[in-house]
Amino acid sequence: FGGLDAAHEVAVAMVDSKIVYPLEGFEDKTIMAVVYEHGTGEWSTNGPFEGELVFERKDPSQWYWVSVIETNTVSGETTEIQANWFHL
């Protein structure tokens, strides 16, 4: 305007994607999740979780395999309680 230029720097960032799944009835248990990201072939272990399972910063265009595992803190016994694919 009037021969003058103006510039303004803008930062663009991905907004975190979050999945929350409430946990009830798991007293004396440790809850962990093993996650496989189909797009990258990477595995990760998440947790321990208390009260709710929370997965953050997941790409909405990807599929994930999640295996939820409980470990009895008294006996040490580990059991897979759910496993399934999810997509945001």
Buried (B, 14 or more C-beta within 10 A) or exposed (E): EEEEEEEEEEEEEEEEEEBEBEBEEBEEBBBBBBBBBEEEEEEEEBBEBEEEBEBEEBBEEEEBBBBBBBBEEEEEEEEEEEEEEBEE
